[in-house]
Amino acid sequence: MSLAGKTVFITGGSRGIGLAIACRAARDGANVTIAAKTAEPHPKLPGTIHTAAREIEAAGGKALPLVCDIRDEAQVEAAVAATVEAFGGIDILVNNASAISLTPTLKTDMKRFDLMHQINLRGTFLVSKTCLPHLLAADNPHVLNLAPPLNFEAKWFAPHVAYSMAKYGMSLCVLGMAEEYRGQGVAFNALWPRTAIATAAIRNVIGGDELVRRSRKPEIMADAAHVILTRPAREFTGHFCVDDEVLESVGITDLTSYAVDPDAELAPDFFVEPRG
């Protein structure tokens, strides 16, 4: 299946995984809304909604760049309305926007705690809620949250309780909404990487250039997302997917091309076990 003519609403897609998913959809000829905060260049973070729009259009899609802070209900409502006015509806929502702070409890200030929960959990809920009336009218509606499998082992929480709670909140949205809307045909699924992905967060927040070298490119997540988003919504919902397993399900087993450095040992991501 193809995403040609589909309208995809992506939060936080001005760079990284969100942008890669947008460009993969654009290659099919999709319409893509980039709803993110970065309108002006940032000194440490590459990309803005406008540079993302140019990449999307160069890939073959139509782009609508919108400044949108998903913590703000009015901004979300305006972005959804603008998308519907421009493209006639919404077929797919990708909840990609996320905040991260890998701090232990005593070093997590409440401002940072609130930011993670407002963006990751509240933002995901708000954008999903706002898009749902339009998704319910779509032919094959999908919501994809970039969120981990619900693996409630203490080791995934202990080093950074606040962050884990916020990300698992996105996963709980999948668990509940998939069942809530199963009968109405809106698919809700989660996608998470097996390994670290070479994004600005990996370079600037978590591990620097060395961890980037041991990462895979965002395109592995984009290709896995494309597989999910082209499946029949009524037949594939409520799943917590991992990128390599999704690609294997369609016969892609050689993942060498996705590695930043094919000779480096890949670094595992949080919340999933590395494969042997």
C-alpha positions as CSV (number, residue, x, y, z in Angstrom):
1,M,0.0,0.0,0.0
2,S,1.0,3.6,-0.5
3,L,0.4,6.8,1.4
4,A,-0.2,8.8,-1.8
5,G,-2.8,11.4,-1.2
6,K,-3.0,10.7,2.6
7,T,-2.7,13.6,5.0
8,V,-0.2,13.0,7.8
9,F,-0.1,15.2,10.9
10,I,3.3,14.9,12.7
11,T,4.2,16.6,16.0
12,G,7.7,17.8,16.5
13,G,8.8,16.8,13.0
14,S,11.3,19.5,12.2
15,R,14.3,17.1,12.6
16,G,15.3,13.6,13.5
17,I,12.8,10.7,13.5
18,G,9.8,12.8,12.9
19,L,11.3,14.4,9.8
20,A,12.5,11.0,8.5
21,I,8.9,9.7,8.8
22,A,7.6,12.8,7.1
23,C,10.0,12.4,4.2
24,R,9.2,8.7,3.8
25,A,5.5,9.5,3.5
26,A,6.3,12.3,1.1
27,R,8.1,9.9,-1.2
28,D,4.6,8.3,-1.7
29,G,3.1,11.7,-2.4
30,A,1.5,12.4,1.0
31,N,0.5,15.7,2.4
32,V,2.4,16.4,5.6
33,T,1.8,18.9,8.4
34,I,4.8,19.6,10.5
35,A,3.5,20.9,13.8
36,A,6.5,22.0,15.9
37,K,7.9,24.9,17.8
38,T,11.1,25.6,15.9
39,A,10.4,28.4,13.4
40,E,13.8,30.1,13.7
41,P,17.3,28.3,13.6
42,H,18.5,27.0,16.9
43,P,22.2,27.3,17.7
44,K,22.5,23.6,18.8
45,L,19.6,21.9,17.0
46,P,19.5,21.6,13.2
47,G,16.3,22.3,11.3
48,T,13.1,24.3,11.5
49,I,9.6,23.7,10.3
50,H,10.5,25.6,7.2
51,T,13.6,23.5,6.3
52,A,11.6,20.4,7.1
53,A,8.9,21.6,4.7
54,R,11.4,22.1,1.9
55,E,12.8,18.5,2.4
56,I,9.2,17.1,2.4
57,E,8.4,18.9,-0.9
58,A,11.8,17.8,-2.4
59,A,10.9,14.2,-1.6
60,G,7.6,14.5,-3.5
61,G,5.0,15.5,-0.9
62,K,3.1,18.6,0.0
63,A,4.0,20.3,3.2
64,L,2.3,22.6,5.7
65,P,4.7,24.0,8.3
66,L,2.9,25.2,11.4
67,V,4.3,26.7,14.6
68,C,2.6,24.7,17.3
69,D,3.4,24.1,21.0
70,I,1.4,20.9,21.8
71,R,1.1,22.0,25.4
72,D,-1.3,24.8,24.2
73,E,-4.8,23.6,23.4
74,A,-5.6,26.6,21.3
75,Q,-2.5,26.2,19.2
76,V,-3.3,22.5,18.6
77,E,-6.8,23.2,17.6
78,A,-5.7,25.9,15.2
79,A,-3.0,23.5,13.7
80,V,-5.6,20.8,13.2
81,A,-8.1,23.2,11.7
82,A,-5.4,24.6,9.3
83,T,-4.5,21.1,8.2
84,V,-8.1,20.2,7.4
85,E,-8.6,23.4,5.6
86,A,-5.5,22.9,3.5
87,F,-5.8,19.2,2.7
88,G,-9.4,18.3,3.4
89,G,-9.0,16.0,6.4
90,I,-6.5,14.0,8.4
91,D,-5.7,10.3,7.8
92,I,-2.7,9.7,10.0
93,L,-1.4,11.2,13.3
94,V,2.2,10.6,14.4
95,N,2.8,11.6,18.0
96,N,6.5,12.2,17.7
97,A,7.1,15.3,19.9
98,S,8.9,14.4,23.2
99,A,11.0,15.9,25.9
100,I,13.8,14.0,27.7
101,S,15.7,14.4,30.9
102,L,17.6,11.3,32.1
103,T,17.9,12.5,35.7
104,P,17.5,10.6,39.0
105,T,14.7,11.7,41.3
106,L,16.7,14.2,43.5
107,K,18.2,15.9,40.4
108,T,14.9,16.2,38.6
109,D,13.5,19.7,39.1
110,M,9.7,20.0,38.9
111,K,9.9,22.4,35.9
112,R,11.6,19.6,33.9
113,F,9.2,17.0,35.3
114,D,6.2,19.2,34.2
115,L,7.7,19.8,30.8
116,M,8.1,16.0,30.1
117,H,4.6,15.2,31.2
118,Q,3.1,18.2,29.4
119,I,4.7,17.3,26.1
120,N,4.9,13.5,26.2
121,L,1.7,12.5,28.0
122,R,-0.6,15.5,27.9
123,G,0.5,16.6,24.5
124,T,0.0,13.1,23.0
125,F,-3.5,12.9,24.6
126,L,-4.5,16.4,23.5
127,V,-3.3,16.0,19.9
128,S,-4.9,12.6,19.6
129,K,-8.2,13.9,21.0
130,T,-8.2,16.9,18.7
131,C,-7.4,14.9,15.5
132,L,-9.9,12.1,16.3
133,P,-13.0,13.6,14.8
134,H,-11.2,13.8,11.5
135,L,-9.5,10.4,11.8
136,L,-13.0,8.9,12.4
137,A,-14.0,10.2,8.9
138,A,-10.9,8.8,7.2
139,D,-10.7,5.6,5.1
140,N,-7.7,3.9,6.9
141,P,-7.0,6.0,10.0
142,H,-3.8,5.4,12.0
143,V,-2.3,7.0,15.1
144,L,1.3,6.1,15.8
145,N,3.0,7.1,19.1
146,L,6.8,6.9,19.3
147,A,6.6,5.2,22.6
148,P,8.1,2.1,24.2
149,P,6.5,-1.4,24.9
150,L,4.8,-1.6,28.3
151,N,7.6,-3.5,30.0
152,F,7.1,-2.7,33.7
153,E,10.5,-3.9,35.0
154,A,12.0,-1.7,37.7
155,K,15.3,-1.4,35.8
156,W,13.6,0.8,33.2
157,F,12.4,3.2,35.8
158,A,15.0,3.4,38.5
159,P,17.6,5.6,36.7
160,H,15.1,8.2,35.5
161,V,11.7,7.7,37.0
162,A,10.2,11.0,35.7
163,Y,11.2,10.4,32.1
164,S,10.1,6.8,32.1
165,M,6.7,7.8,33.5
166,A,6.2,10.4,30.8
167,K,7.1,8.0,28.0
168,Y,5.0,5.1,29.4
169,G,2.2,7.6,29.5
170,M,2.4,7.8,25.7
171,S,2.3,4.0,25.7
172,L,-0.8,3.9,27.9
173,C,-2.6,6.1,25.4
174,V,-2.0,3.4,22.8
175,L,-3.2,0.7,25.2
176,G,-6.4,2.5,26.1
177,M,-7.3,4.3,22.8
178,A,-6.7,1.2,20.7
179,E,-9.4,-0.6,22.6
180,E,-11.6,2.4,22.8
181,Y,-11.7,2.9,19.0
182,R,-11.2,-0.7,17.9
183,G,-14.9,-0.9,16.8
184,Q,-14.7,2.4,14.9
185,G,-11.6,1.4,12.9
186,V,-9.0,3.9,14.1
187,A,-5.7,2.1,14.7
188,F,-3.5,3.1,17.6
189,N,0.0,1.6,17.7
190,A,3.4,2.4,19.2
191,L,6.8,2.2,17.6
192,W,10.2,2.1,19.4
193,P,13.8,1.5,18.3
194,R,15.9,-1.5,19.3
195,T,19.0,0.6,19.3
196,A,20.0,4.2,19.8
197,I,19.0,6.4,16.9
198,A,21.2,9.2,15.6
199,T,19.3,12.3,16.6
200,A,20.1,15.7,18.1
201,A,19.0,14.3,21.5
202,I,21.5,11.5,21.3
203,R,24.3,13.9,20.4
204,N,23.5,16.8,22.7
205,V,21.7,15.2,25.7
206,I,22.6,11.6,26.1
207,G,25.9,10.4,24.6
208,G,27.7,12.8,22.2
209,D,29.4,11.8,19.0
210,E,30.5,8.4,20.2
211,L,27.0,7.3,20.9
212,V,25.9,8.6,17.5
213,R,28.6,6.4,15.9
214,R,27.0,3.4,17.7
215,S,23.5,4.3,16.5
216,R,21.3,3.6,13.6
217,K,19.9,6.3,11.3
218,P,16.4,7.7,11.7
219,E,15.5,6.1,8.4
220,I,15.0,2.7,10.1
221,M,12.2,4.2,12.2
222,A,10.7,5.9,9.1
223,D,10.7,2.6,7.1
224,A,9.2,0.7,10.0
225,A,6.5,3.5,10.5
226,H,5.6,3.2,6.8
227,V,5.0,-0.5,7.1
228,I,2.7,0.1,10.1
229,L,0.8,3.1,8.6
230,T,0.1,1.2,5.3
231,R,-1.5,-1.8,7.1
232,P,-5.3,-2.1,7.3
233,A,-6.3,-0.1,10.4
234,R,-9.1,-2.5,11.4
235,E,-6.6,-5.4,11.4
236,F,-3.6,-3.9,13.1
237,T,-4.1,-2.0,16.3
238,G,-3.0,-2.0,19.9
239,H,0.5,-3.2,19.0
240,F,3.8,-2.2,20.6
241,C,6.2,-2.5,17.8
242,V,10.0,-2.5,17.7
243,D,11.6,-1.2,14.5
244,D,13.7,-4.3,13.5
245,E,10.8,-6.7,14.1
246,V,8.5,-4.6,11.9
247,L,11.0,-4.7,9.1
248,E,11.6,-8.4,9.5
249,S,7.9,-9.0,9.2
250,V,8.1,-7.7,5.6
251,G,11.3,-9.6,4.8
252,I,13.9,-6.9,5.5
253,T,16.5,-8.7,7.6
254,D,19.8,-7.0,6.5
255,L,19.8,-3.8,8.5
256,T,23.5,-2.9,7.8
257,S,22.6,0.1,5.7
258,Y,20.8,1.8,8.6
259,A,24.0,1.8,10.8
260,V,25.8,5.1,11.2
261,D,29.0,3.1,11.4
262,P,28.6,-0.5,10.2
263,D,31.7,-1.5,12.1
264,A,30.6,-0.1,15.5
265,E,28.8,-2.2,18.1
266,L,25.2,-0.9,18.3
267,A,24.1,0.7,21.5
268,P,20.7,-0.6,22.8
269,D,17.9,1.9,23.5
270,F,15.9,2.2,26.7
271,F,13.0,-0.1,27.5
272,V,13.9,-3.0,25.2
273,E,16.4,-5.8,25.4
274,P,19.2,-6.0,22.8
275,R,19.0,-9.0,20.5
276,G,21.7,-11.6,20.5
